[in-house]
């Protein structure tokens, strides 16, 4: 790196890897509704790699740290929802249908809380990327993802998350790789 300019090779890699990764994540259907497909998992790993490259090039550790918190909480939410879902199914055999339905509702509520928390960290990561790379599309995607997580309970959130994922694809593919300098 010379005089505050980013290593264009790393940013070009981040642009391509992040764009492909976010597209795979979107196509894999892993926005929120569980059942992670192999396509979505590969996409998420590629996105994490791209975010790491951006964090390294901008020398802003919080970009990657917040993305890792997002990943951790997302996985934790899926695990908890799955375990409680299984417990609800097994419990319905012994304690009745009403208790199982109540358990499933409680499971969804806890998953929703973790989902909102995880999306907050994605929003923080993307807002910092936007500030450092001068690409406001990341900030918009992060905010929409967070608002989508908040409103998923009333179903409109699914649409907002879908739009946020589309904007994430666009944000990565429009990442500037020439003439970008460190911003404060």
N, CA and C atoms as an extended XYZ file, in Angstrom:
552
Properties=species:S:1:pos:R:3:atomname:S:1:resname:S:1:resid:I:1 pbc="F F F"
N         0.841       -1.178        0.000 N   UNK     1
C         0.000        0.000        0.000 CA  UNK     1
C         0.882        1.235        0.000 C   UNK     1
N         0.487        2.193       -0.765 N   UNK     2
C         1.259        3.412       -0.772 CA  UNK     2
C         0.382        4.606       -0.465 C   UNK     2
N         0.838        5.404        0.458 N   UNK     3
C         0.219        6.668        0.874 CA  UNK     3
C        -1.302        6.612        1.032 C   UNK     3
N        -1.797        5.611        1.753 N   UNK     4
C        -3.211        5.587        2.094 CA  UNK     4
C        -4.119        4.944        1.059 C   UNK     4
N        -3.594        4.573       -0.103 N   UNK     5
C        -4.433        3.905       -1.101 CA  UNK     5
C        -4.492        2.421       -0.786 C   UNK     5
N        -5.628        1.820       -1.068 N   UNK     6
C        -5.793        0.399       -0.817 CA  UNK     6
C        -5.044       -0.416       -1.854 C   UNK     6
N        -4.725       -1.654       -1.475 N   UNK     7
C        -4.166       -2.623       -2.402 CA  UNK     7
C        -5.309       -3.039       -3.329 C   UNK     7
N        -5.228       -2.596       -4.575 N   UNK     8
C        -6.338       -2.810       -5.506 CA  UNK     8
C        -6.576       -4.284       -5.799 C   UNK     8
N        -5.523       -5.110       -5.733 N   UNK     9
C        -5.690       -6.533       -5.980 CA  UNK     9
C        -6.596       -7.154       -4.917 C   UNK     9
N        -6.361       -6.802       -3.648 N   UNK    10
C        -7.183       -7.340       -2.558 CA  UNK    10
C        -8.627       -6.852       -2.679 C   UNK    10
N        -8.813       -5.597       -3.016 N   UNK    11
C       -10.179       -5.089       -3.158 CA  UNK    11
C       -10.872       -5.700       -4.369 C   UNK    11
N       -10.129       -5.930       -5.431 N   UNK    12
C       -10.713       -6.598       -6.598 CA  UNK    12
C       -11.132       -8.019       -6.221 C   UNK    12
N       -10.276       -8.701       -5.449 N   UNK    13
C       -10.627      -10.041       -4.959 CA  UNK    13
C       -11.878       -9.982       -4.087 C   UNK    13
N       -11.928       -9.002       -3.181 N   UNK    14
C       -13.087       -8.852       -2.292 CA  UNK    14
C       -14.352       -8.593       -3.109 C   UNK    14
N       -14.222       -7.786       -4.145 N   UNK    15
C       -15.363       -7.470       -5.007 CA  UNK    15
C       -15.920       -8.733       -5.664 C   UNK    15
N       -15.039       -9.514       -6.257 N   UNK    16
C       -15.459      -10.723       -6.971 CA  UNK    16
C       -15.931      -11.803       -6.001 C   UNK    16
N       -15.120      -12.075       -4.970 N   UNK    17
C       -15.460      -13.122       -4.003 CA  UNK    17
C       -16.738      -12.760       -3.244 C   UNK    17
N       -16.838      -11.509       -2.821 N   UNK    18
C       -18.031      -11.070       -2.089 CA  UNK    18
C       -19.268      -11.061       -2.959 C   UNK    18
N       -19.114      -10.637       -4.207 N   UNK    19
C       -20.252      -10.631       -5.125 CA  UNK    19
C       -20.765      -12.028       -5.399 C   UNK    19
N       -19.844      -12.933       -5.694 N   UNK    20
C       -20.235      -14.326       -5.952 CA  UNK    20
C       -20.797      -14.953       -4.679 C   UNK    20
N       -20.129      -14.709       -3.555 N   UNK    21
C       -20.585      -15.268       -2.283 CA  UNK    21
C       -21.978      -14.798       -1.907 C   UNK    21
N       -22.223      -13.497       -2.043 N   UNK    22
C       -23.546      -12.984       -1.674 CA  UNK    22
C       -24.618      -13.484       -2.641 C   UNK    22
N       -24.250      -13.674       -3.899 N   UNK    23
C       -25.196      -14.234       -4.867 CA  UNK    23
C       -25.527      -15.693       -4.524 C   UNK    23
N       -24.510      -16.470       -4.173 N   UNK    24
C       -24.745      -17.860       -3.765 CA  UNK    24
C       -25.594      -17.928       -2.494 C   UNK    24
N       -25.319      -17.016       -1.562 N   UNK    25
C       -26.086      -16.956       -0.323 CA  UNK    25
C       -27.557      -16.680       -0.626 C   UNK    25
N       -27.795      -15.734       -1.508 N   UNK    26
C       -29.165      -15.390       -1.909 CA  UNK    26
C       -29.833      -16.562       -2.620 C   UNK    26
N       -29.140      -17.154       -3.584 N   UNK    27
C       -29.714      -18.271       -4.343 CA  UNK    27
C       -29.912      -19.508       -3.477 C   UNK    27
N       -29.082      -19.632       -2.443 N   UNK    28
C       -29.201      -20.774       -1.539 CA  UNK    28
C       -30.366      -20.664       -0.577 C   UNK    28
N       -31.019      -19.510       -0.562 N   UNK    29
C       -32.203      -19.345        0.268 CA  UNK    29
C       -31.947      -19.273        1.749 C   UNK    29
N       -30.800      -18.758        2.161 N   UNK    30
C       -30.437      -18.766        3.579 CA  UNK    30
C       -30.626      -17.393        4.214 C   UNK    30
N       -31.580      -16.622        3.752 N   UNK    31
C       -31.797      -15.316        4.353 CA  UNK    31
C       -32.184      -15.401        5.807 C   UNK    31
N       -33.109      -16.254        6.141 N   UNK    32
C       -33.604      -16.392        7.509 CA  UNK    32
C       -34.263      -17.717        7.766 C   UNK    32
N       -34.884      -18.249        6.778 N   UNK    33
C       -35.868      -19.293        7.012 CA  UNK    33
C       -35.258      -20.672        7.240 C   UNK    33
N       -34.021      -20.716        7.694 N   UNK    34
C       -33.431      -21.976        8.109 CA  UNK    34
C       -33.010      -22.864        6.969 C   UNK    34
N       -32.867      -24.153        7.249 N   UNK    35
C       -32.439      -25.149        6.275 CA  UNK    35
C       -31.297      -24.637        5.409 C   UNK    35
N       -30.126      -24.446        6.011 N   UNK    36
C       -29.014      -23.932        5.218 CA  UNK    36
C       -28.616      -24.915        4.116 C   UNK    36
N       -28.615      -24.443        2.890 N   UNK    37
C       -28.194      -25.284        1.783 CA  UNK    37
C       -26.684      -25.160        1.630 C   UNK    37
N       -26.093      -26.103        0.946 N   UNK    38
C       -24.655      -26.061        0.704 CA  UNK    38
C       -24.290      -24.796       -0.067 C   UNK    38
N       -25.131      -24.409       -1.002 N   UNK    39
C       -24.913      -23.194       -1.784 CA  UNK    39
C       -24.840      -21.963       -0.874 C   UNK    39
N       -25.774      -21.872        0.067 N   UNK    40
C       -25.807      -20.738        0.992 CA  UNK    40
C       -24.593      -20.732        1.910 C   UNK    40
N       -24.183      -21.896        2.378 N   UNK    41
C       -23.030      -21.982        3.277 CA  UNK    41
C       -21.756      -21.563        2.554 C   UNK    41
N       -21.569      -22.053        1.334 N   UNK    42
C       -20.404      -21.652        0.541 CA  UNK    42
C       -20.439      -20.142        0.301 C   UNK    42
N       -21.607      -19.623       -0.011 N   UNK    43
C       -21.751      -18.189       -0.228 CA  UNK    43
C       -21.393      -17.384        1.001 C   UNK    43
N       -21.817      -17.839        2.151 N   UNK    44
C       -21.526      -17.138        3.401 CA  UNK    44
C       -20.031      -17.165        3.713 C   UNK    44
N       -19.388      -18.284        3.438 N   UNK    45
C       -17.937      -18.379        3.657 CA  UNK    45
C       -17.206      -17.412        2.717 C   UNK    45
N       -17.622      -17.354        1.467 N   UNK    46
C       -17.002      -16.419        0.518 CA  UNK    46
C       -17.239      -14.966        0.936 C   UNK    46
N       -18.435      -14.665        1.421 N   UNK    47
C       -18.713      -13.309        1.913 CA  UNK    47
C       -17.798      -12.974        3.091 C   UNK    47
N       -17.629      -13.919        3.997 N   UNK    48
C       -16.752      -13.688        5.159 CA  UNK    48
C       -15.318      -13.419        4.706 C   UNK    48
N       -14.854      -14.149        3.720 N   UNK    49
C       -13.507      -13.934        3.187 CA  UNK    49
C       -13.391      -12.536        2.573 C   UNK    49
N       -14.390      -12.134        1.821 N   UNK    50
C       -14.385      -10.801        1.210 CA  UNK    50
C       -14.398       -9.709        2.276 C   UNK    50
N       -15.210       -9.896        3.293 N   UNK    51
C       -15.276       -8.915        4.381 CA  UNK    51
C       -13.928       -8.853        5.099 C   UNK    51
N       -13.283       -9.989        5.270 N   UNK    52
C       -11.943      -10.020        5.889 CA  UNK    52
C       -10.952       -9.237        5.037 C   UNK    52
N       -10.983       -9.420        3.733 N   UNK    53
C       -10.091       -8.661        2.840 CA  UNK    53
C       -10.332       -7.158        2.975 C   UNK    53
N       -11.601       -6.775        3.009 N   UNK    54
C       -11.929       -5.349        3.128 CA  UNK    54
C       -11.447       -4.813        4.476 C   UNK    54
N       -11.665       -5.575        5.533 N   UNK    55
C       -11.219       -5.151        6.868 CA  UNK    55
C        -9.701       -4.991        6.906 C   UNK    55
N        -8.997       -5.934        6.301 N   UNK    56
C        -7.533       -5.856        6.272 CA  UNK    56
C        -7.052       -4.639        5.485 C   UNK    56
N        -7.661       -4.418        4.335 N   UNK    57
C        -7.218       -3.308        3.476 CA  UNK    57
C        -7.548       -1.943        4.066 C   UNK    57
N        -8.655       -1.851        4.767 N   UNK    58
C        -9.034       -0.567        5.361 CA  UNK    58
C        -8.435       -0.395        6.755 C   UNK    58
N        -7.806       -1.458        7.234 N   UNK    59
C        -7.222       -1.470        8.582 CA  UNK    59
C        -8.282       -1.178        9.648 C   UNK    59
N        -9.477       -1.684        9.404 N   UNK    60
C       -10.595       -1.483       10.332 CA  UNK    60
C       -11.058       -2.849       10.819 C   UNK    60
N       -10.485       -3.281       11.947 N   UNK    61
C       -10.733       -4.602       12.504 CA  UNK    61
C       -12.214       -4.840       12.805 C   UNK    61
N       -12.933       -3.791       13.189 N   UNK    62
C       -14.344       -3.947       13.584 CA  UNK    62
C       -15.216       -4.454       12.435 C   UNK    62
N       -14.812       -4.215       11.200 N   UNK    63
C       -15.595       -4.701       10.053 CA  UNK    63
C       -15.728       -6.217       10.120 C   UNK    63
N       -14.601       -6.886       10.270 N   UNK    64
C       -14.626       -8.350       10.303 CA  UNK    64
C       -15.159       -8.859       11.634 C   UNK    64
N       -14.797       -8.208       12.739 N   UNK    65
C       -15.289       -8.631       14.053 CA  UNK    65
C       -16.810       -8.641       14.087 C   UNK    65
N       -17.435       -7.575       13.613 N   UNK    66
C       -18.901       -7.507       13.605 CA  UNK    66
C       -19.501       -8.567       12.693 C   UNK    66
N       -18.832       -8.866       11.569 N   UNK    67
C       -19.335       -9.901       10.675 CA  UNK    67
C       -19.252      -11.272       11.349 C   UNK    67
N       -18.181      -11.504       12.094 N   UNK    68
C       -18.044      -12.776       12.816 CA  UNK    68
C       -19.127      -12.901       13.885 C   UNK    68
N       -19.444      -11.814       14.597 N   UNK    69
C       -20.534      -11.851       15.574 CA  UNK    69
C       -21.854      -12.182       14.885 C   UNK    69
N       -22.076      -11.592       13.717 N   UNK    70
C       -23.270      -11.890       12.924 CA  UNK    70
C       -23.330      -13.385       12.603 C   UNK    70
N       -22.220      -13.937       12.135 N   UNK    71
C       -22.185      -15.362       11.793 CA  UNK    71
C       -22.449      -16.234       13.015 C   UNK    71
N       -21.761      -15.933       14.103 N   UNK    72
C       -21.891      -16.730       15.324 CA  UNK    72
C       -23.337      -16.749       15.811 C   UNK    72
N       -23.937      -15.576       15.914 N   UNK    73
C       -25.312      -15.498       16.409 CA  UNK    73
C       -26.298      -16.153       15.442 C   UNK    73
N       -26.045      -16.038       14.146 N   UNK    74
C       -26.926      -16.682       13.160 CA  UNK    74
C       -26.896      -18.200       13.311 C   UNK    74
N       -25.704      -18.759       13.455 N   UNK    75
C       -25.568      -20.207       13.627 CA  UNK    75
C       -26.187      -20.628       14.958 C   UNK    75
N       -25.921      -19.868       16.007 N   UNK    76
C       -26.494      -20.170       17.316 CA  UNK    76
C       -28.024      -20.171       17.246 C   UNK    76
N       -28.588      -19.191       16.565 N   UNK    77
C       -30.041      -19.123       16.413 CA  UNK    77
C       -30.603      -20.332       15.698 C   UNK    77
N       -29.932      -20.758       14.634 N   UNK    78
C       -30.399      -21.943       13.896 CA  UNK    78
C       -30.317      -23.199       14.754 C   UNK    78
N       -29.246      -23.325       15.517 N   UNK    79
C       -29.081      -24.505       16.380 CA  UNK    79
C       -30.169      -24.538       17.448 C   UNK    79
N       -30.385      -23.398       18.104 N   UNK    80
C       -31.407      -23.337       19.154 CA  UNK    80
C       -32.791      -23.617       18.573 C   UNK    80
N       -33.105      -22.996       17.445 N   UNK    81
C       -34.416      -23.210       16.830 CA  UNK    81
C       -34.605      -24.676       16.442 C   UNK    81
N       -33.559      -25.293       15.915 N   UNK    82
C       -33.637      -26.696       15.521 CA  UNK    82
C       -33.851      -27.595       16.735 C   UNK    82
N       -33.078      -27.370       17.785 N   UNK    83
C       -33.197      -28.200       18.986 CA  UNK    83
C       -34.569      -28.044       19.642 C   UNK    83
N       -35.033      -26.820       19.746 N   UNK    84
C       -36.354      -26.604       20.351 CA  UNK    84
C       -37.443      -27.169       19.443 C   UNK    84
N       -37.251      -27.063       18.138 N   UNK    85
C       -38.214      -27.645       17.203 CA  UNK    85
C       -38.309      -29.151       17.349 C   UNK    85
N       -37.161      -29.789       17.476 N   UNK    86
C       -37.144      -31.247       17.683 CA  UNK    86
C       -37.793      -31.598       19.015 C   UNK    86
N       -37.463      -30.818       20.036 N   UNK    87
C       -38.059      -31.064       21.355 CA  UNK    87
C       -39.577      -30.886       21.297 C   UNK    87
N       -40.036      -29.902       20.519 N   UNK    88
C       -41.481      -29.691       20.377 CA  UNK    88
C       -42.146      -30.891       19.720 C   UNK    88
N       -41.497      -31.394       18.690 N   UNK    89
C       -42.050      -32.540       17.976 CA  UNK    89
C       -42.118      -33.769       18.881 C   UNK    89
N       -41.033      -34.043       19.581 N   UNK    90
C       -41.005      -35.191       20.491 CA  UNK    90
C       -41.988      -34.964       21.637 C   UNK    90
N       -42.007      -33.740       22.148 N   UNK    91
C       -42.912      -33.425       23.256 CA  UNK    91
C       -44.372      -33.579       22.889 C   UNK    91
N       -44.689      -33.308       21.632 N   UNK    92
C       -46.093      -33.424       21.211 CA  UNK    92
C       -46.592      -34.857       21.335 C   UNK    92
N       -45.682      -35.794       21.268 N   UNK    93
C       -46.077      -37.200       21.410 CA  UNK    93
C       -46.461      -37.528       22.851 C   UNK    93
N       -45.878      -36.775       23.796 N   UNK    94
C       -46.095      -37.102       25.198 CA  UNK    94
C       -46.987      -36.101       25.938 C   UNK    94
N       -46.927      -34.839       25.548 N   UNK    95
C       -47.654      -33.831       26.327 CA  UNK    95
C       -48.798      -33.172       25.567 C   UNK    95
N       -48.985      -33.549       24.352 N   UNK    96
C       -50.119      -33.029       23.612 CA  UNK    96
C       -49.752      -31.957       22.599 C   UNK    96
N       -50.681      -31.762       21.712 N   UNK    97
C       -50.479      -30.860       20.593 CA  UNK    97
C       -50.364      -29.395       21.029 C   UNK    97
N       -51.194      -28.945       21.980 N   UNK    98
C       -51.172      -27.552       22.417 CA  UNK    98
C       -49.802      -27.171       22.981 C   UNK    98
N       -49.256      -28.023       23.831 N   UNK    99
C       -47.944      -27.748       24.426 CA  UNK    99
C       -46.863      -27.703       23.350 C   UNK    99
N       -46.981      -28.550       22.369 N   UNK   100
C       -45.999      -28.560       21.279 CA  UNK   100
C       -46.082      -27.283       20.460 C   UNK   100
N       -47.309      -26.832       20.188 N   UNK   101
C       -47.493      -25.589       19.429 CA  UNK   101
C       -46.941      -24.412       20.222 C   UNK   101
N       -47.222      -24.382       21.508 N   UNK   102
C       -46.700      -23.318       22.368 CA  UNK   102
C       -45.173      -23.337       22.387 C   UNK   102
N       -44.607      -24.508       22.452 N   UNK   103
C       -43.154      -24.654       22.436 CA  UNK   103
C       -42.562      -24.160       21.114 C   UNK   103
N       -43.233      -24.457       20.018 N   UNK   104
C       -42.764      -23.995       18.702 CA  UNK   104
C       -42.823      -22.472       18.617 C   UNK   104
N       -43.859      -21.874       19.172 N   UNK   105
C       -43.979      -20.409       19.172 CA  UNK   105
C       -42.861      -19.784       20.003 C   UNK   105
N       -42.594      -20.366       21.153 N   UNK   106
C       -41.500      -19.872       22.006 CA  UNK   106
C       -40.173      -20.022       21.275 C   UNK   106
N       -39.980      -21.141       20.572 N   UNK   107
C       -38.767      -21.370       19.800 CA  UNK   107
C       -38.584      -20.295       18.735 C   UNK   107
N       -39.661      -19.996       18.013 N   UNK   108
C       -39.594      -18.966       16.985 CA  UNK   108
C       -39.277      -17.608       17.599 C   UNK   108
N       -39.857      -17.307       18.744 N   UNK   109
C       -39.614      -16.030       19.413 CA  UNK   109
C       -38.134      -15.886       19.787 C   UNK   109
N       -37.545      -16.939       20.369 N   UNK   110
C       -36.127      -16.876       20.727 CA  UNK   110
C       -35.244      -16.761       19.484 C   UNK   110
N       -35.612      -17.487       18.449 N   UNK   111
C       -34.866      -17.379       17.190 CA  UNK   111
C       -34.953      -15.957       16.648 C   UNK   111
N       -36.116      -15.360       16.733 N   UNK   112
C       -36.301      -13.997       16.250 CA  UNK   112
C       -35.418      -13.024       17.022 C   UNK   112
N       -35.353      -13.171       18.341 N   UNK   113
C       -34.511      -12.296       19.162 CA  UNK   113
C       -33.042      -12.435       18.736 C   UNK   113
N       -32.576      -13.645       18.565 N   UNK   114
C       -31.186      -13.872       18.150 CA  UNK   114
C       -30.970      -13.341       16.732 C   UNK   114
N       -31.959      -13.496       15.885 N   UNK   115
C       -31.886      -12.989       14.515 CA  UNK   115
C       -31.726      -11.472       14.494 C   UNK   115
N       -32.482      -10.780       15.306 N   UNK   116
C       -32.380       -9.320       15.386 CA  UNK   116
C       -30.992       -8.933       15.883 C   UNK   116
N       -30.510       -9.624       16.904 N   UNK   117
C       -29.171       -9.329       17.436 CA  UNK   117
C       -28.099       -9.566       16.369 C   UNK   117
N       -28.203      -10.676       15.654 N   UNK   118
C       -27.194      -10.972       14.631 CA  UNK   118
C       -27.239       -9.946       13.503 C   UNK   118
N       -28.431       -9.547       13.113 N   UNK   119
C       -28.555       -8.578       12.020 CA  UNK   119
C       -28.024       -7.203       12.425 C   UNK   119
N       -28.067       -6.891       13.710 N   UNK   120
C       -27.487       -5.643       14.207 CA  UNK   120
C       -25.980       -5.614       13.918 C   UNK   120
N       -25.311       -6.743       14.129 N   UNK   121
C       -23.870       -6.799       13.874 CA  UNK   121
C       -23.557       -6.756       12.379 C   UNK   121
N       -24.421       -7.357       11.556 N   UNK   122
C       -24.231       -7.252       10.113 CA  UNK   122
C       -24.370       -5.795        9.681 C   UNK   122
N       -25.370       -5.123       10.224 N   UNK   123
C       -25.581       -3.702        9.921 CA  UNK   123
C       -24.352       -2.880       10.294 C   UNK   123
N       -23.795       -3.123       11.454 N   UNK   124
C       -22.595       -2.388       11.888 CA  UNK   124
C       -21.416       -2.657       10.957 C   UNK   124
N       -21.234       -3.906       10.578 N   UNK   125
C       -20.147       -4.260        9.671 CA  UNK   125
C       -20.318       -3.551        8.334 C   UNK   125
N       -21.524       -3.631        7.777 N   UNK   126
C       -21.783       -3.028        6.467 CA  UNK   126
C       -21.722       -1.505        6.507 C   UNK   126
N       -22.154       -0.897        7.605 N   UNK   127
C       -22.061        0.563        7.707 CA  UNK   127
C       -20.600        1.020        7.722 C   UNK   127
N       -19.753        0.262        8.388 N   UNK   128
C       -18.329        0.609        8.417 CA  UNK   128
C       -17.699        0.388        7.047 C   UNK   128
N       -18.071       -0.685        6.373 N   UNK   129
C       -17.579       -0.907        5.007 CA  UNK   129
C       -17.995        0.271        4.127 C   UNK   129
N       -19.241        0.685        4.249 N   UNK   130
C       -19.747        1.803        3.446 CA  UNK   130
C       -18.927        3.068        3.698 C   UNK   130
N       -18.639        3.345        4.945 N   UNK   131
C       -17.878        4.545        5.289 CA  UNK   131
C       -16.443        4.466        4.770 C   UNK   131
N       -15.853        3.301        4.864 N   UNK   132
C       -14.444        3.141        4.462 CA  UNK   132
C       -14.259        3.048        2.952 C   UNK   132
N       -15.237        2.507        2.258 N   UNK   133
C       -15.090        2.302        0.807 CA  UNK   133
C       -15.882        3.309       -0.013 C   UNK   133
N       -16.622        4.146        0.663 N   UNK   134
C       -17.453        5.150        0.001 CA  UNK   134
C       -18.499        4.503       -0.921 C   UNK   134
N       -19.027        3.358       -0.487 N   UNK   135
C       -20.077        2.651       -1.224 CA  UNK   135
C       -21.291        2.543       -0.297 C   UNK   135
N       -22.214        3.500       -0.424 N   UNK   136
C       -23.357        3.580        0.484 CA  UNK   136
C       -24.322        2.403        0.332 C   UNK   136
N       -24.181        1.633       -0.733 N   UNK   137
C       -25.056        0.479       -0.936 CA  UNK   137
C       -24.907       -0.521        0.221 C   UNK   137
N       -23.697       -0.629        0.780 N   UNK   138
C       -23.502       -1.526        1.922 CA  UNK   138
C       -24.321       -1.063        3.122 C   UNK   138
N       -24.307        0.231        3.381 N   UNK   139
C       -25.062        0.779        4.499 CA  UNK   139
C       -26.558        0.533        4.313 C   UNK   139
N       -27.045        0.764        3.111 N   UNK   140
C       -28.465        0.549        2.817 CA  UNK   140
C       -28.834       -0.929        3.004 C   UNK   140
N       -27.988       -1.824        2.508 N   UNK   141
C       -28.250       -3.262        2.652 CA  UNK   141
C       -28.273       -3.660        4.121 C   UNK   141
N       -27.318       -3.161        4.893 N   UNK   142
C       -27.267       -3.489        6.316 CA  UNK   142
C       -28.485       -2.992        7.075 C   UNK   142
N       -28.906       -1.772        6.769 N   UNK   143
C       -30.085       -1.221        7.442 CA  UNK   143
C       -31.345       -1.998        7.066 C   UNK   143
N       -31.488       -2.323        5.791 N   UNK   144
C       -32.668       -3.085        5.364 CA  UNK   144
C       -32.693       -4.480        5.985 C   UNK   144
N       -31.529       -5.104        6.090 N   UNK   145
C       -31.443       -6.426        6.702 CA  UNK   145
C       -31.898       -6.353        8.161 C   UNK   145
N       -31.432       -5.321        8.863 N   UNK   146
C       -31.799       -5.140       10.265 CA  UNK   146
C       -33.300       -4.866       10.415 C   UNK   146
N       -33.816       -3.960        9.600 N   UNK   147
C       -35.259       -3.655        9.650 CA  UNK   147
C       -36.066       -4.888        9.261 C   UNK   147
N       -35.571       -5.634        8.288 N   UNK   148
C       -36.234       -6.881        7.892 CA  UNK   148
C       -36.278       -7.877        9.035 C   UNK   148
N       -35.172       -7.984        9.774 N   UNK   149
C       -35.143       -8.894       10.925 CA  UNK   149
C       -36.152       -8.457       11.988 C   UNK   149
N       -36.220       -7.160       12.220 N   UNK   150
C       -37.173       -6.639       13.207 CA  UNK   150
C       -38.618       -6.924       12.803 C   UNK   150
N       -38.905       -6.812       11.514 N   UNK   151
C       -40.288       -6.933       11.046 CA  UNK   151
C       -40.640       -8.312       10.498 C   UNK   151
N       -39.730       -9.247       10.632 N   UNK   152
C       -40.012      -10.593       10.112 CA  UNK   152
C       -41.186      -11.218       10.851 C   UNK   152
N       -41.387      -10.796       12.063 N   UNK   153
C       -42.474      -11.327       12.880 CA  UNK   153
C       -43.837      -10.980       12.288 C   UNK   153
N       -43.895       -9.894       11.501 N   UNK   154
C       -45.162       -9.548       10.834 CA  UNK   154
C       -45.088       -9.832        9.328 C   UNK   154
N       -44.154      -10.668        8.959 N   UNK   155
C       -43.991      -11.215        7.602 CA  UNK   155
C       -43.413      -10.251        6.567 C   UNK   155
N       -43.576       -8.960        6.696 N   UNK   156
C       -43.011       -8.019        5.720 CA  UNK   156
C       -41.486       -8.112        5.724 C   UNK   156
N       -40.942       -8.547        6.835 N   UNK   157
C       -39.493       -8.661        6.972 CA  UNK   157
C       -38.858       -9.586        5.959 C   UNK   157
N       -39.570      -10.631        5.545 N   UNK   158
C       -39.022      -11.550        4.553 CA  UNK   158
C       -38.712      -10.819        3.244 C   UNK   158
N       -39.616       -9.947        2.845 N   UNK   159
C       -39.401       -9.160        1.628 CA  UNK   159
C       -38.221       -8.200        1.808 C   UNK   159
N       -38.149       -7.553        2.957 N   UNK   160
C       -37.047       -6.614        3.221 CA  UNK   160
C       -35.695       -7.329        3.234 C   UNK   160
N       -35.655       -8.516        3.812 N   UNK   161
C       -34.408       -9.288        3.835 CA  UNK   161
C       -34.010       -9.685        2.415 C   UNK   161
N       -34.974      -10.078        1.615 N   UNK   162
C       -34.689      -10.434        0.223 CA  UNK   162
C       -34.091       -9.238       -0.519 C   UNK   162
N       -34.700       -8.064       -0.345 N   UNK   163
C       -34.180       -6.849       -0.986 CA  UNK   163
C       -32.783       -6.523       -0.448 C   UNK   163
N       -32.580       -6.684        0.856 N   UNK   164
C       -31.260       -6.433        1.453 CA  UNK   164
C       -30.206       -7.366        0.856 C   UNK   164
N       -30.576       -8.617        0.636 N   UNK   165
C       -29.625       -9.564        0.048 CA  UNK   165
C       -29.310       -9.203       -1.402 C   UNK   165
N       -30.316       -8.753       -2.138 N   UNK   166
C       -30.067       -8.270       -3.506 CA  UNK   166
C       -29.115       -7.068       -3.494 C   UNK   166
N       -29.352       -6.138       -2.572 N   UNK   167
C       -28.489       -4.957       -2.466 CA  UNK   167
C       -27.070       -5.335       -2.055 C   UNK   167
N       -26.932       -6.385       -1.264 N   UNK   168
C       -25.600       -6.852       -0.876 CA  UNK   168
C       -24.833       -7.347       -2.103 C   UNK   168
N       -25.505       -8.082       -2.958 N   UNK   169
C       -24.876       -8.547       -4.202 CA  UNK   169
C       -24.410       -7.334       -5.010 C   UNK   169
N       -25.286       -6.360       -5.168 N   UNK   170
C       -24.961       -5.151       -5.935 CA  UNK   170
C       -23.819       -4.391       -5.268 C   UNK   170
N       -23.855       -4.284       -3.933 N   UNK   171
C       -22.820       -3.552       -3.204 CA  UNK   171
C       -21.442       -4.157       -3.443 C   UNK   171
N       -21.344       -5.472       -3.372 N   UNK   172
C       -20.039       -6.107       -3.606 CA  UNK   172
C       -19.585       -5.899       -5.051 C   UNK   172
N       -20.486       -6.117       -5.991 N   UNK   173
C       -20.080       -5.995       -7.393 CA  UNK   173
C       -19.806       -4.561       -7.822 C   UNK   173
N       -20.248       -3.575       -7.049 N   UNK   174
C       -19.969       -2.172       -7.378 CA  UNK   174
C       -18.881       -1.575       -6.482 C   UNK   174
N       -18.206       -2.414       -5.733 N   UNK   175
C       -17.119       -1.955       -4.869 CA  UNK   175
C       -16.024       -1.321       -5.725 C   UNK   175
N       -15.654       -0.084       -5.389 N   UNK   176
C       -14.614        0.607       -6.150 CA  UNK   176
C       -13.261       -0.032       -5.853 C   UNK   176
N       -12.514       -0.285       -6.905 N   UNK   177
C       -11.182       -0.884       -6.721 CA  UNK   177
C       -10.087        0.020       -7.267 C   UNK   177
N       -10.469        1.154       -7.817 N   UNK   178
C        -9.466        2.111       -8.294 CA  UNK   178
C        -9.769        3.479       -7.699 C   UNK   178
N        -8.733        4.145       -7.296 N   UNK   179
C        -8.878        5.498       -6.797 CA  UNK   179
C        -9.485        5.594       -5.419 C   UNK   179
N        -9.613        4.484       -4.720 N   UNK   180
C       -10.176        4.490       -3.380 CA  UNK   180
C        -9.067        4.763       -2.377 C   UNK   180
N        -9.292        5.700       -1.496 N   UNK   181
C        -8.297        5.959       -0.453 CA  UNK   181
C        -8.948        5.830        0.902 C   UNK   181
N        -8.137        5.690        1.918 N   UNK   182
C        -8.663        5.539        3.268 CA  UNK   182
C        -9.479        6.765        3.639 C   UNK   182
N       -10.620        6.519        4.251 N   UNK   183
C       -11.453        7.621        4.724 CA  UNK   183
C       -11.492        7.570        6.230 C   UNK   183
N       -11.797        8.684        6.833 N   UNK   184
C       -11.784        8.708        8.297 CA  UNK   184
C       -13.103        8.349        8.909 C   UNK   184
